[in-house]
């Protein structure tokens, strides 16, 4: 089965992580499995919690990939100078999940939900491709388009849309 990939994009502090959490919870309610990937787009390396553990020591020593398993949880860290999103998606493709939710990577060529705070961020929609839905903090004065536009306060509506979207994707994969 081909993995469904859905990006959650928007400017900093637009609610991407909160939305990702809600979508992950919704997939569980429907028995779908999900993996999540966050782009650390603020410069520098993301913090790693295993620095003094064996897997952290292996990584610090130069191992390309390190992992640890316990209690049914497998944590894998793979280091490389530069990752392309396509390479990461391919790696995640080996996990037994129905959906890969990706936070960030605005310019990647996967289906997207775009979060915007209001009219001042509408130009973002012109810069992106593969938009499936928009969620805005404020009402927008945009003409009807090829994708639905929800208010952030319309959680029930956009989560229902997400279930429909996922159902459609899983039936066509």
N, C-alpha and C positions, 0 to 999 in steps of 0.2 A: 504494500500500500504506500502510495506517495504521501509524504507528510504535508499537512497544511501549515503554512507559515503565515503569520499575521503580525505585522509591525504595529507598535503603538508609538507614535511620534508627536512631537510638539516641542515648544521651547522649554527652558528650565522652569521648574515649579508650575508646570501646567496641569499636573495631576497624573502623569504617566504611570508612576509606580502604584498609586492608589487604584487606577483603572486596571492595571495588570493584575493586582490582587483580586479585584472583583471578578475579572474574567476567569482567573484560575479557579476561584471558588465555584463559579457557574459551571465550568467544565466538570468539576467533581460531582455536582448535583445531577449531571446527565450521564455519568459513568464514562466520560471521556478522559483520556490521560493527556497531560500537558507537560511540556518542558519550557523553561523560561531562560532567556538570555538578555542580559542588560549590557548596553554599550556604556563603558566608562568614558564619557566624553568630556571630562573636565580636566584632562591633562594628567600626566603622571600615571603611575601604576595603581591599580585598585589594591585595597588592603587585603591581605590574606591572613586567615585566622590560625594557620597551622605552622607558623614560622619556627617554632621550637619543637615541633613534632617530627617524626621520621620523614613523612612525606615532604614537609617543608625543607628539611635538611637535604633530601635528595634533589629537590628543585634548585635550592641554593647551590648545590654542588654541580649543577649543570644538566640535570635530567630534563629531557624535552617534555615528558609527561610523568606525572606522579598521581597516585591514587591511594585511597584508603577505603575499606569497606568495613562496616560493622552495623549490626542490628538492622540489616536490610538497606542501609544507606551507602551508596557509592559516591565518593567525592573525588572528582578528577580535576587535576590542574595540568594544563598543557601550555608550555611557554614557547614562543616563537617571536622573532623580531617584529613581524607585521602580519596580522591576520586579515584576510578578506572575509567578509560576511559569508560568502558562498562556501568557503572552506569550513567555517564553523557550522553552517547549516548541514553540510555533508556529514560532519562528525556527529551532530545531533541526530542525523538520519538513522543512525544505528540504534538509537534508543527506542524502546517500544511505546511510543506516544502517538496520539492522534493529531496533536497540535504543538507547534513551536511558536510561542509568543516572544517577540523580539522587541525590547524597549530601546528605541533609538535607531541609529543608522538611517537618518532621514532620506538620503539619496539612493538607497538600495531599491531594487526593482521587485519588491514583494508587495502584496496587498497591505493597505495601511488603514488604521483608524488615526485620525489627526485630532489632537486636542489643541484648542486655541482659547485664549481668554476673552477675545472680543474683536471688534472691527479692526483695531490697530494691528492685528496679526493675520488678517485675511490674505495678505500677499504670500504667506507661506503656502497657501493652497495652489497658487500659480507656479510654485517652485517644485512641487511634488508630483509624482506619478502614482498610479495604482491606488488612488484613494477609494476606499469602500464606504467610509462614514466619517462624519465630522461631529465632534462633541465640543460645544462652546459653553463658556461660563456665562455669556450674555447673549441675548437675542441678536441675530445677525440680519442685516438687510441685503441678503444675497438672493438672486433669482433661483428658482428650482433648478436642480442640477441632476447629474447622473448618480449622485450618492445622497443618502439621507443625512440630514443635519438635525442633531439633538441638542437640547440644553443639558448641561451637566446635572441639573436638578431632575431631569427625566430619566432617572436610573432604570426604572421598570421598562420603559420603552427601548432604551438602547441595549439593555440586557436581553430583551425579547428578540430584538434584531440580531444580536450576536448568536443566540441559539439557532435562529433561522439560518444565518450565514454558515454556522458550523455544520448544521444538518445538511445543507446544500453541498458544502465542500466534501463532507464525508461520503455522501451518496455518489458524487461524481469521481471520487478518487479510486 
